[in-house]
Amino acid sequence: MVELAGVIEQPYNLAVAAARTCYSSKGIITKADVVKDEKAIALRDKIASSTLHAGHLTTRQHASFVFALDRVSRHFIWSFLHSHPYYNSEQVSQRYVKVAPGHYTIPPLPEQAARRYVQVVELQIERYNQLIELLMPDIRRRFFQLFPQRQRSEEKYATSLKKRGYEIARYLLPVATHAYLYHTVSALTLMRYWRLCELFDTSFEQRYVVQKMVDAVCRVDPDFAKELKDPMPLEETPEYQFFARQDATARRRQTGQFLQEFDASLAGHVSKLTDYKVNAEANMAQAVRSLLGVPMSELSDEVAIDLVMNPAKNRYFGDTFNLTTLSKLSRAMHHPHYTFRKKISHTADSQDQRHRMTPGSRPILAAHYHGKPDYILPMLVRDNAAVREVYEQTMAEVFQGINDLLSEGVKEEFALYLLPNAFPIRFEESGDLLNLHHKWKARACYTAQEEIFFATIDEVSQVKEIHPRIAEHILAPCYLRMKAGEKPYCPEGDRYCGVPVWKYEISQYQRVL
């Protein structure tokens, strides 16, 4: 389902009105002005055409559309809707909402292949439900270790404990699993969606959904169609042309070599620091002096960095509105920059990529598939022999199902919808300190998604080794709020993890649940 739930009216006229305002000596040009007579309409179409072909497209960002999307796959959301920075989404959570049977995408398959596909998905959903129940004794035990006093009223926390089971069991679910969401984009982003709706990984679903989005907008503003350029065929994209030159058997062998090489390069890290600005601390300190107009003799590097990074002095860190992008002092954090090589599951990366200002070069999944079981083990699975046995058996059966479909000639695009949420995403991610800090402070919380939490601790620990003055105060949000004088220290309310993390150094951070 694709429904246009909200729209800024007349996006085409608004874009032209904004363009004309840039050169207006009479003040703001309105949407009514650009259609007031035949002469104005002719000028409107001329300006729209000329700015479009010249690539002057910022005027198309003023209009936005809110879409309600239902029964779209999580794979499509990860690969397409959330793979860029220019959107906003509110999506149903697999961490907190149990997945019901029957909610998954079935691509267009021949009858026999479709039966095998559904068989594998139904197995994944069955094992998902089984795993939730198998996990519950261990989840209860760990929870009441943290909160022994709550055991007297265990029923009160039953729903919360079940949600932890959902969070871990979802690793078995296919990336074909449905989601529903509100998704807001500008007119310009929708134009880009249409132009590239046939690229990897989920071309069929992308074309279908984006067509529905475009149709919905054109019904309220037929002129919007004038702005659209035909989709670029998949065969013309540089990614496809690279693959087209390769023999399939040779590519699978090459993939196996790549995966071994990538994993070895992590050297035991979840997220390995591979590059950074060597003079980050000195440059950041100088940026502080420049913005304040203070010479080095009056403000040392150490004091300048502390002025920015210490929450007791930079109290913006304690504010839940994330004011640092507007703060002149905090913007000195734009200058340090870090690159990480990381490996986390598809389901964890679906959350990680929502930090859009720390972009990653995420892979074409077909390029990382080599036919053998390949998956991430969550902590509660790794530590429980009975759970792990079911988990690993399920993975073996799922990957066999994918291979069966591929051997029948099913397109990789369709067969890989069966990949489990646990399938690893291997990629590089970069960001400046300002935006990484926002991500780190949120994900160093003990209630954060498990893999992203451990990746965050890994990243901050490595930054602390090379830039100790910068990283001294990069800790959980409760620590930042404590130093900034905000109460309560933990902003999570009933979701408080039970551990006074604000008292700990990063090297002391541990998770039991």
Backbone torsions as a table, in degrees:
resi	resn	phi	psi	omega
1	MET	NA	134.3	174.9
2	VAL	-129.9	117.0	-179.4
3	GLU	-127.4	133.9	175.8
4	LEU	-81.4	101.4	-172.6
5	ALA	-89.0	-17.0	179.4
6	GLY	-163.0	144.9	-175.8
7	VAL	-154.1	141.5	166.3
8	ILE	-84.1	119.4	-169.4
9	GLU	-67.0	151.7	176.9
10	GLN	52.8	58.1	-178.5
11	PRO	-58.1	-36.5	-179.5
12	TYR	-64.8	-48.7	179.8
13	ASN	-66.0	-36.3	179.4
14	LEU	-63.7	-41.1	179.8
15	ALA	-61.7	-41.6	-180.0
16	VAL	-71.1	-38.9	177.6
17	ALA	-60.4	-40.8	178.1
18	ALA	-65.1	-40.5	179.6
19	ALA	-64.2	-43.9	-178.9
20	ARG	-68.0	-31.2	179.6
21	THR	-62.0	-30.9	-179.6
22	CYS	-58.7	-29.0	-175.8
23	TYR	-118.6	19.6	-176.3
24	SER	-90.3	130.0	174.0
25	SER	-93.1	-0.5	-175.4
26	LYS	-110.3	13.6	-179.9
27	GLY	93.9	-156.9	-175.5
28	ILE	-66.6	131.1	171.5
29	ILE	-92.3	129.3	-176.4
30	THR	-97.1	168.5	175.9
31	LYS	-61.9	-35.1	178.4
32	ALA	-66.3	-34.7	-179.4
33	ASP	-62.1	-36.2	-173.3
34	VAL	-78.8	-5.3	177.5
35	VAL	-129.5	22.6	-172.6
36	LYS	-71.3	-23.1	177.2
37	ASP	-158.9	177.6	-176.8
38	GLU	-62.1	-37.4	179.1
39	LYS	-63.4	-42.7	179.9
40	ALA	-66.0	-38.5	179.8
41	ILE	-66.4	-40.5	177.6
42	ALA	-62.9	-42.3	178.0
43	LEU	-64.7	-38.8	178.2
44	ARG	-56.8	-50.7	-176.7
45	ASP	-67.0	-34.4	178.0
46	LYS	-65.5	-45.5	-179.6
47	ILE	-66.1	-41.9	179.5
48	ALA	-60.6	-45.0	-178.3
49	SER	-66.5	-44.1	-175.6
50	SER	-68.8	-41.4	179.6
51	THR	-69.4	-35.4	178.5
52	LEU	-63.6	-48.1	-177.0
53	HIS	-72.9	-24.9	177.9
54	ALA	-83.9	-10.1	-179.1
55	GLY	82.1	17.7	176.7
56	HIS	-89.0	87.6	-162.8
57	LEU	-112.6	0.4	-176.4
58	THR	-63.2	-25.5	179.4
59	THR	-64.7	-21.7	179.5
60	ARG	-80.8	0.2	178.8
61	GLN	-90.4	-10.2	-178.5
62	HIS	-72.3	-36.5	177.1
63	ALA	-84.6	143.1	177.3
64	SER	-139.1	158.0	-177.1
65	PHE	-129.6	135.2	176.3
66	VAL	-106.3	116.8	-179.9
67	PHE	-106.5	136.4	168.3
68	ALA	-97.6	116.1	-176.5
69	LEU	-113.5	133.4	179.0
70	ASP	-135.0	147.1	178.6
71	ARG	61.5	39.8	170.3
72	VAL	-103.8	150.1	-175.9
73	SER	-78.2	150.9	176.2
74	ARG	-68.1	-25.9	176.1
75	HIS	-65.5	-45.0	176.6
76	PHE	-60.8	-42.2	179.7
77	ILE	-62.0	-46.9	-179.5
78	TRP	-65.3	-46.1	-172.4
79	SER	-76.4	-28.3	-171.0
80	PHE	-125.5	-61.2	-172.3
81	LEU	-64.2	-34.0	-175.4
82	HIS	-110.6	18.1	-175.7
83	SER	-94.3	15.0	-177.7
84	HIS	-147.7	169.8	-173.8
85	PRO	-89.9	-8.9	-165.0
86	TYR	-101.6	63.9	-179.8
87	TYR	-158.5	170.5	164.8
88	ASN	-138.9	137.7	-179.2
89	SER	-135.7	147.6	167.8
90	GLU	-127.9	110.3	-167.4
91	GLN	-120.3	142.7	177.1
92	VAL	-59.1	138.6	-173.9
93	SER	-95.2	129.3	171.0
94	GLN	-75.5	-15.2	177.6
95	ARG	-72.0	-32.8	-170.1
96	TYR	-119.9	-6.1	180.0
97	VAL	-125.2	126.5	-179.3
98	LYS	-70.8	139.2	-179.5
99	VAL	-82.2	127.1	-179.2
100	ALA	-87.5	154.1	178.3
101	PRO	-61.3	150.8	173.7
102	GLY	85.0	-1.7	-176.4
103	HIS	-99.8	81.2	178.4
104	TYR	-156.6	152.9	179.7
105	THR	-79.2	134.6	172.7
106	ILE	-115.1	110.0	179.9
107	PRO	-69.5	166.9	179.8
108	PRO	-69.8	108.4	-175.2
109	LEU	-128.7	152.9	169.6
110	PRO	-60.0	158.0	-171.7
111	GLU	-55.2	-48.8	-177.6
112	GLN	-64.8	-42.4	178.8
113	ALA	-65.8	-37.7	179.2
114	ALA	-62.8	-39.9	178.0
115	ARG	-62.4	-43.7	179.4
116	ARG	-65.2	-41.1	178.7
117	TYR	-58.5	-51.9	-179.0
118	VAL	-62.7	-37.6	178.1
119	GLN	-58.0	-44.5	-179.0
120	VAL	-68.4	-43.6	179.6
121	VAL	-61.4	-44.5	-179.9
122	GLU	-62.9	-35.5	174.6
123	LEU	-61.8	-44.7	-179.1
124	GLN	-61.9	-41.1	180.0
125	ILE	-69.2	-40.0	177.3
126	GLU	-61.0	-45.8	-179.1
127	ARG	-70.5	-31.7	174.0
128	TYR	-56.8	-49.1	179.1
129	ASN	-65.7	-38.1	178.1
130	GLN	-64.4	-41.8	-177.4
131	LEU	-66.0	-37.1	177.5
132	ILE	-55.0	-47.0	-178.4
133	GLU	-68.7	-39.0	179.3
134	LEU	-65.4	-31.1	-176.6
135	LEU	-77.9	-24.5	-168.0
136	MET	-60.4	-41.1	179.5
137	PRO	-59.5	-42.6	-179.4
138	ASP	-69.2	-38.5	178.3
139	ILE	-62.7	-45.4	177.9
140	ARG	-60.3	-45.5	-178.7
141	ARG	-58.8	-46.8	-178.3
142	ARG	-67.7	-39.1	-179.1
143	PHE	-63.2	-45.7	-176.7
144	PHE	-78.8	-11.6	166.5
145	GLN	-68.7	-38.7	178.6
146	LEU	-75.0	-38.4	-176.1
147	PHE	-126.4	69.5	-176.1
148	PRO	-59.6	-32.6	-178.3
149	GLN	-68.6	-21.2	-177.6
150	ARG	-79.5	-10.9	-178.1
151	GLN	-66.0	-21.6	178.7
152	ARG	-66.6	-24.9	-179.4
153	SER	-128.7	56.7	-173.7
154	GLU	-58.7	-36.7	-176.8
155	GLU	-58.8	-31.8	-179.0
156	LYS	-61.7	-26.9	-175.0
157	TYR	-107.7	7.8	-176.0
158	ALA	-59.7	-41.8	-178.3
159	THR	-66.0	-43.1	179.3
160	SER	-62.0	-39.5	-179.9
161	LEU	-68.5	-38.6	176.9
162	LYS	-60.3	-39.0	-178.7
163	LYS	-62.8	-34.2	175.7
164	ARG	-65.8	-35.6	174.6
165	GLY	-64.3	-41.3	177.5
166	TYR	-59.6	-42.5	-175.3
167	GLU	-60.1	-40.1	-178.4
168	ILE	-82.2	-43.7	-177.4
169	ALA	-63.4	-26.4	-178.1
170	ARG	-62.0	-16.9	177.8
171	TYR	-59.7	-23.2	179.8
172	LEU	-82.5	-21.2	-174.1
173	LEU	-68.5	151.0	178.6
174	PRO	-76.3	153.8	175.7
175	VAL	-67.9	-7.9	173.9
176	ALA	-74.1	-11.5	-176.8
177	THR	-55.8	139.0	-177.8
178	HIS	-73.2	154.5	169.4
179	ALA	-138.9	162.8	171.0
180	TYR	-131.4	149.5	-171.4
181	LEU	-164.6	159.4	162.8
182	TYR	-94.5	134.7	-176.9
183	HIS	-135.6	119.1	-176.7
184	THR	-113.0	129.4	178.0
185	VAL	-138.4	159.5	174.3
186	SER	-80.5	168.5	175.5
187	ALA	-59.1	-38.5	-179.3
188	LEU	-63.9	-43.7	179.3
189	THR	-63.7	-39.1	177.8
190	LEU	-64.6	-37.1	175.9
191	MET	-62.0	-40.2	178.3
192	ARG	-69.1	-40.7	175.6
193	TYR	-52.6	-47.8	-176.4
194	TRP	-64.6	-41.2	-177.8
195	ARG	-64.8	-34.9	-175.3
196	LEU	-115.9	27.8	-175.2
197	CYS	-73.1	-7.8	-177.9
198	GLU	-108.2	11.3	179.8
199	LEU	-79.3	169.9	176.3
200	PHE	-56.9	152.8	9.2
201	ASP	-103.0	-22.7	-168.5
202	THR	-120.2	57.4	-171.1
203	SER	-55.8	-46.1	-176.3
204	PHE	-61.8	-49.4	-178.7
205	GLU	-67.5	-38.6	178.9
206	GLN	-60.1	-48.7	-178.6
207	ARG	-59.6	-42.2	-178.1
208	TYR	-64.5	-50.6	-175.5
209	VAL	-69.0	-45.2	-178.2
210	VAL	-65.0	-35.9	175.0
211	GLN	-57.7	-43.8	178.8
212	LYS	-64.2	-38.0	179.1
213	MET	-65.2	-46.4	179.7
214	VAL	-63.6	-43.9	179.4
215	ASP	-59.5	-41.0	-179.1
216	ALA	-63.9	-40.3	178.9
217	VAL	-69.3	-41.3	-178.7
218	CYS	-66.3	-25.3	176.3
219	ARG	-67.8	-33.1	179.0
220	VAL	-91.4	-19.5	176.6
221	ASP	-148.6	87.8	-178.5
222	PRO	-56.5	-25.9	-179.8
223	ASP	-65.5	-20.1	-179.4
224	PHE	-60.1	-30.0	-179.5
225	ALA	-60.6	-25.8	179.4
226	LYS	-65.2	-21.6	-175.0
227	GLU	-87.7	-9.0	-170.4
228	LEU	-90.6	138.6	174.0
229	LYS	-109.4	138.4	-175.2
230	ASP	-52.5	145.0	178.0
231	PRO	-57.8	141.7	173.8
232	MET	-75.6	122.2	179.7
233	PRO	-59.6	145.0	178.6
234	LEU	-50.9	-40.6	-176.2
235	GLU	-63.8	-18.5	-179.7
236	GLU	-94.9	-5.7	-179.9
237	THR	-76.8	145.3	-177.9
238	PRO	-63.5	-30.2	178.6
239	GLU	-64.9	-45.3	179.7
240	TYR	-63.8	-43.6	-176.8
241	GLN	-63.3	-32.4	175.4
242	PHE	-64.0	-47.7	-179.5
243	PHE	-66.1	-35.5	-176.6
244	ALA	-62.8	-23.2	-179.2
245	ARG	-82.1	-7.6	-173.7
246	GLN	-103.9	143.1	170.2
247	ASP	-74.8	136.5	-174.7
248	ALA	-59.5	-42.6	-179.5
249	THR	-65.1	-42.8	178.8
250	ALA	-64.4	-36.9	-179.9
251	ARG	-65.4	-40.5	178.9
252	ARG	-63.3	-39.9	177.9
253	ARG	-65.4	-41.9	178.2
254	GLN	-63.3	-39.2	178.8
255	THR	-61.1	-44.8	178.4
256	GLY	-58.5	-41.2	178.7
257	GLN	-65.8	-41.6	179.2
258	PHE	-61.3	-46.9	-177.6
259	LEU	-60.6	-42.3	177.2
260	GLN	-62.3	-44.3	-179.0
261	GLU	-63.9	-44.8	-178.7
262	PHE	-63.2	-49.4	-176.6
263	ASP	-63.5	-37.9	178.1
264	ALA	-65.0	-35.2	-177.6
265	SER	-69.0	-19.4	177.8
266	LEU	-70.8	-21.9	175.7
267	ALA	51.7	42.6	176.7
268	GLY	89.1	-4.9	179.8
269	HIS	-87.2	152.8	166.2
270	VAL	-76.9	-40.7	-178.7
271	SER	-140.0	110.6	-173.1
272	LYS	-100.4	128.7	175.2
273	LEU	-68.9	119.7	-177.0
274	THR	-113.9	-16.7	-179.9
275	ASP	-161.0	152.5	178.5
276	TYR	-165.1	163.9	175.2
277	LYS	-78.6	117.7	-173.8
278	VAL	-60.7	-38.8	-176.8
279	ASN	-98.1	30.6	-173.9
280	ALA	-57.0	-46.2	-176.4
281	GLU	-66.1	-43.7	-180.0
282	ALA	-64.9	-42.0	-179.3
283	ASN	-67.6	-38.1	178.7
284	MET	-66.3	-42.8	178.9
285	ALA	-61.9	-41.6	178.8
286	GLN	-65.7	-35.6	177.0
287	ALA	-61.8	-37.4	177.5
288	VAL	-65.1	-44.8	179.1
289	ARG	-63.3	-38.2	-179.3
290	SER	-65.4	-43.2	-177.3
291	LEU	-72.8	-27.4	178.9
292	LEU	-93.0	-13.5	-178.8
293	GLY	69.1	43.9	-175.8
294	VAL	-122.4	133.7	178.9
295	PRO	-73.5	162.1	-179.8
296	MET	-60.4	-32.5	-179.4
297	SER	-64.0	-21.0	-178.4
298	GLU	-103.9	-14.3	-177.2
299	LEU	-147.0	101.0	-178.4
300	SER	-70.7	165.5	176.8
301	ASP	-56.8	-45.9	-176.2
302	GLU	-60.8	-45.4	-178.9
303	VAL	-69.5	-38.2	-179.7
304	ALA	-63.5	-44.7	179.8
305	ILE	-65.8	-40.3	179.3
306	ASP	-64.3	-33.6	178.8
307	LEU	-61.3	-34.5	-179.8
308	VAL	-86.0	-46.8	-166.2
309	MET	-90.8	-17.3	-178.3
310	ASN	-85.1	115.2	-178.0
311	PRO	-61.3	-21.7	177.2
312	ALA	-68.6	-23.8	179.3
313	LYS	-105.4	-37.5	176.9
314	ASN	-103.4	85.2	-171.4
315	ARG	-74.7	-5.1	174.2
316	TYR	-58.5	-27.7	-178.0
317	PHE	-65.2	-20.7	-179.8
318	GLY	-90.1	-2.6	-175.9
319	ASP	-93.8	130.6	-177.3
320	THR	-73.1	-7.5	178.5
321	PHE	-82.9	-1.1	179.2
322	ASN	53.3	66.7	-174.0
323	LEU	-83.4	-1.6	-170.1
324	THR	-65.7	-26.2	179.4
325	THR	-70.5	-19.8	179.2
326	LEU	-99.0	-19.5	-177.6
327	SER	-74.2	127.9	178.8
328	LYS	-62.1	-41.5	-179.0
329	LEU	-65.4	-45.9	-177.0
330	SER	-65.5	-26.5	-177.5
331	ARG	-69.0	-9.0	170.6
332	ALA	-63.7	-18.3	179.1
333	MET	-74.0	-6.9	177.2
334	HIS	-67.4	-23.6	-169.2
335	HIS	-79.5	-41.0	172.2
336	PRO	-66.5	144.1	-174.9
337	HIS	-145.4	141.4	-175.3
338	TYR	-137.5	146.3	175.2
339	THR	-123.7	134.5	-179.4
340	PHE	-124.1	143.1	169.6
341	ARG	-101.9	126.5	-171.5
342	LYS	-142.0	161.1	-179.2
343	LYS	-140.0	109.6	177.1
344	ILE	-138.6	167.2	-176.2
345	SER	-72.2	162.0	175.8
346	HIS	-55.9	-42.5	-177.7
347	THR	-69.0	-37.3	176.6
348	ALA	-69.9	-40.2	-179.0
349	ASP	-68.7	-26.8	175.6
350	SER	-61.7	-27.7	173.3
351	GLN	-87.0	-40.8	-178.2
352	ASP	-59.7	-38.8	-176.0
353	GLN	-70.7	-13.0	176.9
354	ARG	-67.7	-16.8	171.2
355	HIS	-80.3	81.5	-166.7
356	ARG	-71.1	-17.4	-178.9
357	MET	-92.3	7.3	168.8
358	THR	-121.2	71.4	-168.1
359	PRO	-69.8	151.5	177.3
360	GLY	-126.4	155.2	176.6
361	SER	-96.5	79.0	-173.9
362	ARG	-74.8	149.0	-167.7
363	PRO	-82.7	164.4	161.6
364	ILE	-77.8	119.3	-170.3
365	LEU	-64.7	-31.6	177.8
366	ALA	-60.4	-28.3	-179.6
367	ALA	-75.8	-12.5	-179.9
368	HIS	-110.3	4.0	-179.0
369	TYR	-97.7	123.9	-178.0
370	HIS	-124.4	13.9	171.7
371	GLY	90.8	-8.8	-178.6
372	LYS	-108.3	150.5	177.7
373	PRO	-54.3	130.4	-174.9
374	ASP	-146.7	113.4	-172.9
375	TYR	-161.2	162.7	176.7
376	ILE	-95.4	141.2	176.3
377	LEU	-103.5	111.6	173.7
378	PRO	-64.0	159.4	-175.3
379	MET	-56.5	-46.5	-176.0
380	LEU	-71.3	-20.1	173.8
381	VAL	-81.4	-45.5	-178.2
382	ARG	-59.2	-35.6	-172.8
383	ASP	-91.7	1.2	-175.7
384	ASN	-126.9	109.5	-172.4
385	ALA	-60.2	-42.3	-178.3
386	ALA	-66.7	-42.1	178.5
387	VAL	-66.6	-43.4	-178.2
388	ARG	-62.4	-37.1	-179.7
389	GLU	-61.8	-45.6	178.6
390	VAL	-64.9	-43.0	-178.2
391	TYR	-60.0	-50.2	-175.7
392	GLU	-71.9	-33.3	175.8
393	GLN	-65.0	-40.6	178.0
394	THR	-62.5	-43.5	179.5
395	MET	-60.3	-43.3	179.9
396	ALA	-60.5	-41.9	-178.8
397	GLU	-70.3	-37.0	179.9
398	VAL	-66.6	-47.0	-179.1
399	PHE	-66.1	-32.3	174.7
400	GLN	-64.9	-39.2	177.7
401	GLY	-62.6	-41.4	177.3
402	ILE	-62.4	-46.1	-179.6
403	ASN	-63.2	-36.0	177.1
404	ASP	-60.9	-44.2	180.0
405	LEU	-64.7	-43.0	180.0
406	LEU	-63.6	-37.4	-179.8
407	SER	-69.0	-22.3	176.3
408	GLU	-84.5	0.0	178.2
409	GLY	92.0	9.4	177.1
410	VAL	-67.0	139.4	179.1
411	LYS	-60.1	142.7	177.2
412	GLU	-54.5	-40.4	-179.5
413	GLU	-52.3	-41.7	-176.4
414	PHE	-83.3	-42.8	-178.4
415	ALA	-62.4	-34.5	-174.5
416	LEU	-77.8	-3.6	168.7
417	TYR	-62.8	-19.4	178.6
418	LEU	-81.1	-10.5	179.6
419	LEU	-52.5	136.8	178.3
420	PRO	-73.3	155.8	174.5
421	ASN	-54.3	-23.2	-178.1
422	ALA	-76.2	-8.7	-177.5
423	PHE	-59.0	132.7	-175.0
424	PRO	-73.8	139.5	170.1
425	ILE	-104.7	117.6	179.7
426	ARG	-108.6	124.9	-173.6
427	PHE	-165.8	173.4	173.7
428	GLU	-108.7	142.7	-177.8
429	GLU	-135.4	137.0	-178.0
430	SER	-132.3	158.5	175.7
431	GLY	-173.7	160.4	173.1
432	ASP	-85.8	165.5	-173.7
433	LEU	-61.1	-37.0	-177.6
434	LEU	-58.6	-49.1	-176.3
435	ASN	-80.4	-32.9	173.3
436	LEU	-64.4	-37.9	179.7
437	HIS	-61.4	-43.1	178.3
438	HIS	-59.6	-43.0	179.0
439	LYS	-67.3	-47.3	-176.6
440	TRP	-62.3	-41.9	-177.1
441	LYS	-66.3	-32.9	177.5
442	ALA	-74.8	-40.5	-171.6
443	ARG	-91.7	-4.3	171.2
444	ALA	-83.0	-2.9	176.7
445	CYS	-71.4	141.8	-178.3
446	TYR	-67.7	-14.0	177.2
447	THR	-92.4	-1.4	179.6
448	ALA	-68.7	160.9	176.6
449	GLN	-54.2	134.9	-169.0
450	GLU	-52.9	-53.0	-176.5
451	GLU	-64.8	-40.7	-179.7
452	ILE	-67.6	-34.5	175.2
453	PHE	-59.4	-51.0	-177.4
454	PHE	-67.5	-34.6	175.6
455	ALA	-64.3	-39.6	179.5
456	THR	-63.3	-46.7	179.5
457	ILE	-61.9	-40.4	177.6
458	ASP	-60.3	-46.4	-177.0
459	GLU	-67.0	-48.8	-178.1
460	VAL	-63.2	-39.1	179.7
461	SER	-62.1	-39.3	179.3
462	GLN	-71.4	-37.8	176.8
463	VAL	-64.4	-37.6	-179.1
464	LYS	-63.5	-30.3	178.9
465	GLU	-68.0	-35.2	-176.6
466	ILE	-98.1	-29.2	-178.2
467	HIS	-133.2	71.1	-174.0
468	PRO	-62.5	-32.4	-179.2
469	ARG	-70.2	-36.9	178.0
470	ILE	-67.9	-42.2	-170.2
471	ALA	-89.3	-4.1	-173.9
472	GLU	-53.3	-39.2	-175.0
473	HIS	-109.8	17.5	176.6
474	ILE	-88.7	96.7	-175.6
475	LEU	-141.8	-172.4	-176.3
476	ALA	-60.7	158.0	-177.9
477	PRO	-60.2	-30.3	179.4
478	CYS	-65.8	-34.6	176.2
479	TYR	-65.6	-46.3	-179.0
480	LEU	-60.9	-41.2	-180.0
481	ARG	-68.8	-37.3	178.2
482	MET	-62.1	-47.5	-179.7
483	LYS	-66.2	-32.4	-179.1
484	ALA	-81.9	-5.7	179.0
485	GLY	82.8	20.6	179.5
486	GLU	-94.7	136.7	177.1
487	LYS	-127.0	147.8	-4.6
488	PRO	-68.7	155.9	-179.8
489	TYR	-59.9	-45.0	177.7
490	CYS	-85.2	123.9	-179.8
491	PRO	-87.8	3.8	-170.9
492	GLU	-89.1	-4.6	177.9
493	GLY	61.8	-124.7	-178.2
494	ASP	-64.5	-15.9	-179.0
495	ARG	-89.9	11.9	176.5
496	TYR	-50.9	133.0	-172.4
497	CYS	-73.8	-12.9	179.6
498	GLY	90.9	0.8	-176.9
499	VAL	-121.7	130.7	178.4
500	PRO	-75.5	70.3	-172.1
501	VAL	-62.4	-25.7	-179.5
502	TRP	-61.7	-13.1	179.2
503	LYS	-91.8	-6.2	-168.9
504	TYR	-103.7	151.5	167.0
505	GLU	-82.4	161.0	-176.9
506	ILE	-60.0	-32.0	-179.7
507	SER	-69.2	-14.5	-178.7
508	GLN	-97.2	-2.8	-176.9
509	TYR	-68.7	129.4	176.9
510	GLN	-142.0	151.2	177.4
511	ARG	-122.9	133.6	172.4
512	VAL	-112.2	-11.9	-178.3
513	LEU	-147.7	NA	NA
